[in-house]
Amino acid sequence: MLQERDVKMAAALVQMTCLYRGILAVRVPGIRPLIPGLVPLQYRAFSVRKEPQLEENPFFDKYQDKIQKLRSTKPQEYKARVETRHDAKKEVLGHSKQTEFIKLMEQELEKKDKIAAGEGESGGFTKNKTLDSILDLEKIRDMTGGEVSELWMNYYAAKDTISAVIPTQLYDLISSRSNASPMFLYALPQREGYEFFLGQWSGHELHFTSLINVQTMGEHAPSQLILYHYPDLKEEKGVVLMTAEIDPKFITVHQAQCLANQVQLFYGTHRQETFRLVEDFNHHPADFKHMLLIAELEQSGLGSAGATMGRQEMD
């Protein structure tokens, strides 16, 4: 069922000018939570140039293999995607085809639900990852929150991933905000500018995939980073444990840490001006300005390449 806020959410245009060279991302109302490993159909991206060329995108090389594979193995599907992008430019946003669009999306997502349940379609990520698959909960029963935190951070210190310990009060704030505003745009600093990622919450998981990945693969775009939050010990120990799974072909551990820190910056902030960016993106998309997002990153110190590289224990 559609929630009232979804129905009221207008279609939005987000002009990506930070070295995205005319790439335009179109976001229409969200329908259902992101299925692990998938990006919702409501995200579509296309070029606003008269002669659209994916190769103009500064991050094209990073995804060139996937694009070429689609071109060579499924030329008709590739052609259909390109034509769809052209058709999308001609359509009036918020047109009356919304009902048909919603019906089609529901059918596609139901199909993906069955596939995910039967085959675990997750792009190589762990399905139904639980805390007791990582920690022996019986052995930590008598530990304090501080001792559990130390154990958690030491456990992941030598692993090629990121981890964090989040105080209950902070996670409650992040969780309540993510329920009301589950999607956001993140900017990952690179030497040549910023690479944009879409993040969407699904329960206690936060899925990331790059904007150009959505552009080239549509609803088949896999998650490239998943943050897992475990609230199992939230009441008893006063902490929520976090770790992640990363697709190393696209994201490094340091980049994953930067994205994770941005989650705290935008969802865990006490500055209403900062969180308003998240609210605007979800509820007032016409008012969302990506340059304000960049300004927040620069002000926080997360706006430089390689920023925030260590594992963290959140305040």
C-alpha positions as a Markdown table, in Angstrom:
| # | Residue | x | y | z |
|---|---|---|---|---|
| 1 | Met | 0.0 | 0.0 | 0.0 |
| 2 | Leu | 1.1 | 3.5 | -0.7 |
| 3 | Gln | 1.7 | 5.7 | 2.3 |
| 4 | Glu | 0.2 | 9.1 | 2.3 |
| 5 | Arg | 3.6 | 10.8 | 2.3 |
| 6 | Asp | 4.5 | 8.8 | -0.9 |
| 7 | Val | 1.4 | 10.0 | -2.7 |
| 8 | Lys | 2.1 | 13.6 | -1.8 |
| 9 | Met | 5.7 | 13.4 | -2.8 |
| 10 | Ala | 6.1 | 15.2 | -6.1 |
| 11 | Ala | 8.4 | 14.2 | -8.9 |
| 12 | Ala | 11.7 | 16.0 | -8.7 |
| 13 | Leu | 14.6 | 17.0 | -10.9 |
| 14 | Val | 18.1 | 17.1 | -9.4 |
| 15 | Gln | 20.6 | 18.8 | -11.6 |
| 16 | Met | 24.0 | 17.2 | -11.1 |
| 17 | Thr | 26.5 | 19.9 | -12.1 |
| 18 | Cys | 29.5 | 18.8 | -10.1 |
| 19 | Leu | 31.5 | 17.3 | -13.0 |
| 20 | Tyr | 28.4 | 15.3 | -13.9 |
| 21 | Arg | 28.3 | 17.2 | -17.2 |
| 22 | Gly | 24.6 | 17.5 | -17.8 |
| 23 | Ile | 23.4 | 14.3 | -16.1 |
| 24 | Leu | 20.0 | 14.7 | -14.8 |
| 25 | Ala | 18.5 | 12.4 | -12.2 |
| 26 | Val | 14.7 | 12.0 | -12.1 |
| 27 | Arg | 13.1 | 10.9 | -8.8 |
| 28 | Val | 9.4 | 10.0 | -8.6 |
| 29 | Pro | 7.5 | 8.9 | -5.5 |
| 30 | Gly | 8.9 | 6.0 | -3.6 |
| 31 | Ile | 6.6 | 3.0 | -3.5 |
| 32 | Arg | 8.2 | 0.2 | -1.3 |
| 33 | Pro | 11.4 | -0.3 | 0.6 |
| 34 | Leu | 14.5 | -1.3 | -1.4 |
| 35 | Ile | 14.9 | -5.1 | -1.8 |
| 36 | Pro | 18.4 | -6.0 | -0.7 |
| 37 | Gly | 20.7 | -5.9 | -3.7 |
| 38 | Leu | 18.3 | -3.7 | -5.8 |
| 39 | Val | 17.7 | -0.1 | -6.5 |
| 40 | Pro | 14.0 | 1.0 | -6.7 |
| 41 | Leu | 12.6 | 1.6 | -10.1 |
| 42 | Gln | 11.7 | 5.1 | -9.2 |
| 43 | Tyr | 15.3 | 6.2 | -9.8 |
| 44 | Arg | 15.9 | 7.0 | -13.5 |
| 45 | Ala | 18.8 | 9.0 | -14.9 |
| 46 | Phe | 19.5 | 10.3 | -18.3 |
| 47 | Ser | 21.5 | 13.0 | -20.1 |
| 48 | Val | 20.0 | 16.4 | -20.9 |
| 49 | Arg | 22.3 | 17.0 | -23.8 |
| 50 | Lys | 20.9 | 16.8 | -27.3 |
| 51 | Glu | 23.3 | 14.0 | -28.1 |
| 52 | Pro | 23.5 | 12.0 | -24.8 |
| 53 | Gln | 26.7 | 10.1 | -24.4 |
| 54 | Leu | 27.4 | 7.9 | -21.3 |
| 55 | Glu | 31.1 | 8.2 | -22.1 |
| 56 | Glu | 31.0 | 11.9 | -21.1 |
| 57 | Asn | 30.4 | 10.9 | -17.5 |
| 58 | Pro | 33.8 | 11.2 | -15.6 |
| 59 | Phe | 33.0 | 7.8 | -13.8 |
| 60 | Phe | 32.2 | 6.0 | -17.0 |
| 61 | Asp | 35.4 | 4.1 | -17.0 |
| 62 | Lys | 34.6 | 2.6 | -13.7 |
| 63 | Tyr | 31.5 | 0.9 | -15.0 |
| 64 | Gln | 32.6 | 0.5 | -18.6 |
| 65 | Asp | 32.8 | -3.3 | -18.4 |
| 66 | Lys | 29.2 | -3.6 | -17.2 |
| 67 | Ile | 28.0 | -1.3 | -19.9 |
| 68 | Gln | 30.0 | -3.1 | -22.6 |
| 69 | Lys | 28.7 | -6.5 | -21.3 |
| 70 | Leu | 25.1 | -5.3 | -21.6 |
| 71 | Arg | 25.8 | -4.0 | -25.1 |
| 72 | Ser | 27.3 | -7.2 | -26.3 |
| 73 | Thr | 25.2 | -9.8 | -24.5 |
| 74 | Lys | 21.9 | -8.1 | -24.5 |
| 75 | Pro | 21.9 | -5.5 | -27.3 |
| 76 | Gln | 18.1 | -5.3 | -27.5 |
| 77 | Glu | 17.9 | -4.6 | -23.8 |
| 78 | Tyr | 20.6 | -2.0 | -24.0 |
| 79 | Lys | 18.8 | -0.3 | -26.9 |
| 80 | Ala | 15.5 | -0.4 | -25.0 |
| 81 | Arg | 17.2 | 1.3 | -22.0 |
| 82 | Val | 18.6 | 4.0 | -24.2 |
| 83 | Glu | 15.3 | 4.6 | -25.9 |
| 84 | Thr | 13.5 | 4.7 | -22.5 |
| 85 | Arg | 15.9 | 7.4 | -21.5 |
| 86 | His | 15.0 | 9.4 | -24.6 |
| 87 | Asp | 11.3 | 8.8 | -24.0 |
| 88 | Ala | 11.6 | 9.9 | -20.4 |
| 89 | Lys | 12.9 | 13.3 | -21.6 |
| 90 | Lys | 9.7 | 13.9 | -23.6 |
| 91 | Glu | 7.3 | 12.9 | -20.9 |
| 92 | Val | 5.8 | 15.5 | -18.6 |
| 93 | Leu | 6.8 | 14.8 | -15.0 |
| 94 | Gly | 3.9 | 13.8 | -12.8 |
| 95 | His | 1.8 | 12.8 | -15.8 |
| 96 | Ser | -1.3 | 10.7 | -15.4 |
| 97 | Lys | 0.6 | 7.5 | -16.2 |
| 98 | Gln | 1.4 | 7.3 | -12.5 |
| 99 | Thr | -1.2 | 4.6 | -11.9 |
| 100 | Glu | 0.2 | 2.3 | -14.6 |
| 101 | Phe | 3.7 | 3.0 | -13.4 |
| 102 | Ile | 2.8 | 2.0 | -9.8 |
| 103 | Lys | 1.1 | -1.2 | -11.0 |
| 104 | Leu | 4.1 | -2.1 | -13.1 |
| 105 | Met | 6.5 | -1.4 | -10.2 |
| 106 | Glu | 4.5 | -3.5 | -7.8 |
| 107 | Gln | 4.5 | -6.5 | -10.3 |
| 108 | Glu | 8.3 | -6.1 | -10.7 |
| 109 | Leu | 9.0 | -5.9 | -7.0 |
| 110 | Glu | 6.8 | -8.9 | -6.3 |
| 111 | Lys | 8.8 | -10.9 | -8.8 |
| 112 | Lys | 12.0 | -9.7 | -7.2 |
| 113 | Asp | 10.7 | -10.7 | -3.8 |
| 114 | Lys | 10.2 | -14.3 | -5.0 |
| 115 | Ile | 13.6 | -14.4 | -6.6 |
| 116 | Ala | 15.3 | -13.0 | -3.5 |
| 117 | Ala | 13.5 | -15.4 | -1.2 |
| 118 | Gly | 14.3 | -18.4 | -3.4 |
| 119 | Glu | 17.7 | -17.7 | -4.7 |
| 120 | Gly | 19.1 | -15.1 | -2.4 |
| 121 | Glu | 19.7 | -12.6 | -5.1 |
| 122 | Ser | 22.1 | -10.1 | -3.4 |
| 123 | Gly | 25.1 | -9.6 | -5.6 |
| 124 | Gly | 27.3 | -11.8 | -3.4 |
| 125 | Phe | 26.2 | -10.1 | -0.1 |
| 126 | Thr | 25.2 | -12.2 | 2.9 |
| 127 | Lys | 21.4 | -12.8 | 3.1 |
| 128 | Asn | 19.6 | -12.3 | 6.5 |
| 129 | Lys | 22.8 | -11.4 | 8.3 |
| 130 | Thr | 22.1 | -11.7 | 12.1 |
| 131 | Leu | 24.1 | -10.7 | 15.1 |
| 132 | Asp | 24.2 | -14.2 | 16.6 |
| 133 | Ser | 26.0 | -15.3 | 13.4 |
| 134 | Ile | 28.9 | -13.0 | 14.4 |
| 135 | Leu | 28.9 | -13.0 | 18.2 |
| 136 | Asp | 28.1 | -15.7 | 20.7 |
| 137 | Leu | 25.4 | -13.9 | 22.6 |
| 138 | Glu | 25.5 | -16.2 | 25.5 |
| 139 | Lys | 29.2 | -15.5 | 26.2 |
| 140 | Ile | 28.6 | -11.7 | 26.1 |
| 141 | Arg | 25.5 | -11.8 | 28.4 |
| 142 | Asp | 27.5 | -10.7 | 31.5 |
| 143 | Met | 29.6 | -8.1 | 29.7 |
| 144 | Thr | 29.1 | -4.4 | 30.0 |
| 145 | Gly | 28.3 | -2.2 | 27.0 |
| 146 | Gly | 31.8 | -0.9 | 27.0 |
| 147 | Glu | 33.3 | -4.4 | 27.0 |
| 148 | Val | 31.0 | -5.5 | 24.1 |
| 149 | Ser | 32.0 | -2.4 | 22.2 |
| 150 | Glu | 35.7 | -3.1 | 22.7 |
| 151 | Leu | 35.2 | -6.7 | 21.7 |
| 152 | Trp | 33.3 | -5.6 | 18.5 |
| 153 | Met | 35.9 | -3.1 | 17.4 |
| 154 | Asn | 38.8 | -5.5 | 18.1 |
| 155 | Tyr | 37.0 | -8.2 | 16.1 |
| 156 | Tyr | 36.8 | -6.1 | 13.0 |
| 157 | Ala | 40.1 | -4.3 | 13.5 |
| 158 | Ala | 42.0 | -6.7 | 11.2 |
| 159 | Lys | 39.1 | -7.3 | 8.7 |
| 160 | Asp | 38.8 | -5.6 | 5.4 |
| 161 | Thr | 35.6 | -3.7 | 6.2 |
| 162 | Ile | 34.3 | -1.0 | 8.5 |
| 163 | Ser | 32.6 | -1.2 | 11.9 |
| 164 | Ala | 31.1 | 1.2 | 14.5 |
| 165 | Val | 29.5 | 1.2 | 17.9 |
| 166 | Ile | 26.5 | 3.6 | 18.1 |
| 167 | Pro | 25.0 | 4.8 | 21.4 |
| 168 | Thr | 21.3 | 3.9 | 21.7 |
| 169 | Gln | 20.1 | 7.5 | 21.9 |
| 170 | Leu | 21.9 | 8.4 | 18.7 |
| 171 | Tyr | 20.7 | 5.3 | 16.8 |
| 172 | Asp | 17.1 | 5.9 | 17.9 |
| 173 | Leu | 17.4 | 9.4 | 16.4 |
| 174 | Ile | 18.9 | 8.0 | 13.1 |
| 175 | Ser | 16.3 | 5.2 | 13.0 |
| 176 | Ser | 13.3 | 7.4 | 13.5 |
| 177 | Arg | 14.5 | 9.8 | 10.8 |
| 178 | Ser | 15.3 | 7.0 | 8.4 |
| 179 | Asn | 11.8 | 5.6 | 8.8 |
| 180 | Ala | 10.3 | 9.0 | 7.8 |
| 181 | Ser | 13.0 | 9.8 | 5.2 |
| 182 | Pro | 14.5 | 6.6 | 3.9 |
| 183 | Met | 16.4 | 7.9 | 0.9 |
| 184 | Phe | 19.2 | 10.3 | 0.4 |
| 185 | Leu | 21.9 | 11.3 | -2.0 |
| 186 | Tyr | 25.5 | 11.0 | -0.9 |
| 187 | Ala | 28.6 | 12.6 | -2.5 |
| 188 | Leu | 31.8 | 10.6 | -2.3 |
| 189 | Pro | 34.9 | 12.9 | -2.7 |
| 190 | Gln | 37.2 | 11.8 | -5.6 |
| 191 | Arg | 40.3 | 13.5 | -7.1 |
| 192 | Glu | 38.3 | 14.6 | -10.1 |
| 193 | Gly | 35.3 | 15.9 | -8.1 |
| 194 | Tyr | 32.4 | 14.0 | -6.5 |
| 195 | Glu | 30.8 | 10.6 | -7.3 |
| 196 | Phe | 27.2 | 10.5 | -6.3 |
| 197 | Phe | 25.6 | 7.5 | -4.5 |
| 198 | Leu | 22.0 | 6.8 | -3.7 |
| 199 | Gly | 21.3 | 5.4 | -0.3 |
| 200 | Gln | 18.1 | 3.8 | 0.9 |
| 201 | Trp | 17.2 | 2.3 | 4.2 |
| 202 | Ser | 15.5 | -1.1 | 4.4 |
| 203 | Gly | 14.8 | -1.9 | 8.1 |
| 204 | His | 18.2 | -1.8 | 9.8 |
| 205 | Glu | 20.1 | -2.1 | 6.6 |
| 206 | Leu | 21.3 | 0.8 | 4.5 |
| 207 | His | 22.0 | 0.1 | 0.8 |
| 208 | Phe | 24.2 | 2.2 | -1.4 |
| 209 | Thr | 24.7 | 2.2 | -5.2 |
| 210 | Ser | 26.3 | 4.8 | -7.4 |
| 211 | Leu | 24.1 | 7.1 | -9.5 |
| 212 | Ile | 25.8 | 6.0 | -12.8 |
| 213 | Asn | 25.2 | 2.4 | -11.8 |
| 214 | Val | 21.5 | 3.2 | -11.6 |
| 215 | Gln | 21.7 | 5.0 | -14.9 |
| 216 | Thr | 23.3 | 2.1 | -16.8 |
| 217 | Met | 21.5 | -0.9 | -15.1 |
| 218 | Gly | 18.2 | 0.6 | -13.9 |
| 219 | Glu | 16.3 | -1.6 | -11.5 |
| 220 | His | 19.0 | -4.3 | -11.9 |
| 221 | Ala | 21.6 | -2.1 | -10.3 |
| 222 | Pro | 23.1 | -4.1 | -7.3 |
| 223 | Ser | 24.1 | -2.7 | -4.0 |
| 224 | Gln | 27.8 | -1.8 | -3.8 |
| 225 | Leu | 27.8 | -1.2 | 0.0 |
| 226 | Ile | 25.4 | -2.4 | 2.7 |
| 227 | Leu | 25.6 | -1.1 | 6.3 |
| 228 | Tyr | 24.2 | -3.6 | 8.8 |
| 229 | His | 22.9 | -2.2 | 12.1 |
| 230 | Tyr | 22.2 | -4.6 | 15.0 |
| 231 | Pro | 19.9 | -3.2 | 17.7 |
| 232 | Asp | 19.7 | -6.5 | 19.6 |
| 233 | Leu | 21.7 | -5.1 | 22.5 |
| 234 | Lys | 20.2 | -1.7 | 22.4 |
| 235 | Glu | 18.2 | -1.8 | 25.6 |
| 236 | Glu | 20.4 | -4.2 | 27.6 |
| 237 | Lys | 23.9 | -2.8 | 26.7 |
| 238 | Gly | 23.0 | 0.7 | 25.5 |
| 239 | Val | 24.7 | 0.2 | 22.1 |
| 240 | Val | 23.9 | -0.7 | 18.5 |
| 241 | Leu | 26.6 | -2.5 | 16.6 |
| 242 | Met | 27.3 | -1.8 | 12.9 |
| 243 | Thr | 29.4 | -3.4 | 10.3 |
| 244 | Ala | 29.3 | -3.5 | 6.5 |
| 245 | Glu | 29.8 | -5.6 | 3.4 |
| 246 | Ile | 31.6 | -3.9 | 0.5 |
| 247 | Asp | 31.9 | -4.7 | -3.2 |
| 248 | Pro | 35.7 | -4.1 | -3.5 |
| 249 | Lys | 35.4 | -3.7 | -7.3 |
| 250 | Phe | 33.7 | -0.3 | -6.8 |
| 251 | Ile | 34.3 | 0.9 | -3.2 |
| 252 | Thr | 37.3 | 0.8 | -1.0 |
| 253 | Val | 37.2 | 0.5 | 2.8 |
| 254 | His | 38.1 | 4.2 | 3.2 |
| 255 | Gln | 35.4 | 5.2 | 0.8 |
| 256 | Ala | 32.9 | 3.0 | 2.7 |
| 257 | Gln | 33.9 | 4.7 | 5.9 |
| 258 | Cys | 33.4 | 8.1 | 4.4 |
| 259 | Leu | 29.8 | 7.2 | 3.3 |
| 260 | Ala | 29.1 | 5.7 | 6.7 |
| 261 | Asn | 30.3 | 8.9 | 8.4 |
| 262 | Gln | 27.9 | 10.9 | 6.1 |
| 263 | Val | 25.0 | 8.9 | 7.5 |
| 264 | Gln | 25.8 | 10.2 | 11.0 |
| 265 | Leu | 26.4 | 13.7 | 9.6 |
| 266 | Phe | 23.0 | 13.9 | 7.9 |
| 267 | Tyr | 20.8 | 11.6 | 9.9 |
| 268 | Gly | 22.4 | 12.0 | 13.4 |
| 269 | Thr | 22.9 | 15.7 | 13.4 |
| 270 | His | 21.4 | 18.1 | 15.9 |
| 271 | Arg | 21.5 | 20.9 | 13.3 |
| 272 | Gln | 18.1 | 21.2 | 11.7 |
| 273 | Glu | 19.6 | 23.0 | 8.7 |
| 274 | Thr | 21.7 | 19.8 | 8.0 |
| 275 | Phe | 18.8 | 17.4 | 8.4 |
| 276 | Arg | 16.6 | 19.6 | 6.3 |
| 277 | Leu | 18.6 | 18.4 | 3.3 |
| 278 | Val | 17.4 | 14.9 | 4.0 |
| 279 | Glu | 13.8 | 16.0 | 4.5 |
| 280 | Asp | 13.8 | 18.1 | 1.3 |
| 281 | Phe | 15.2 | 15.2 | -0.7 |
| 282 | Asn | 12.4 | 12.9 | 0.5 |
| 283 | His | 9.4 | 15.3 | 0.9 |
| 284 | His | 10.2 | 18.6 | -0.9 |
| 285 | Pro | 12.5 | 17.4 | -3.7 |
| 286 | Ala | 12.0 | 20.5 | -5.8 |
| 287 | Asp | 13.8 | 22.4 | -3.0 |
| 288 | Phe | 16.7 | 20.0 | -2.7 |
| 289 | Lys | 20.1 | 21.6 | -3.8 |
| 290 | His | 23.0 | 19.3 | -4.1 |
| 291 | Met | 25.5 | 22.2 | -3.7 |
| 292 | Leu | 24.2 | 22.6 | -0.1 |
| 293 | Leu | 25.1 | 19.0 | 0.4 |
| 294 | Ile | 28.6 | 19.6 | -0.9 |
| 295 | Ala | 28.9 | 22.7 | 1.4 |
| 296 | Glu | 27.9 | 20.6 | 4.4 |
| 297 | Leu | 30.6 | 18.0 | 3.5 |
| 298 | Glu | 33.2 | 20.7 | 3.1 |
| 299 | Gln | 32.3 | 22.3 | 6.4 |
| 300 | Ser | 32.4 | 19.0 | 8.3 |
| 301 | Gly | 35.8 | 18.0 | 6.8 |
| 302 | Leu | 34.4 | 15.0 | 4.9 |
| 303 | Gly | 34.6 | 16.9 | 1.5 |
| 304 | Ser | 38.2 | 16.0 | 0.7 |
| 305 | Ala | 39.3 | 12.8 | -1.0 |
| 306 | Gly | 40.4 | 10.2 | 1.5 |
| 307 | Ala | 38.7 | 12.0 | 4.4 |
| 308 | Thr | 37.8 | 10.0 | 7.5 |
| 309 | Met | 39.7 | 6.7 | 6.9 |
| 310 | Gly | 39.6 | 5.0 | 10.3 |
| 311 | Arg | 37.0 | 2.8 | 11.9 |
| 312 | Gln | 34.9 | 4.6 | 14.3 |
| 313 | Glu | 33.1 | 4.6 | 17.6 |
| 314 | Met | 30.3 | 7.2 | 17.3 |
| 315 | Asp | 29.8 | 9.8 | 20.0 |
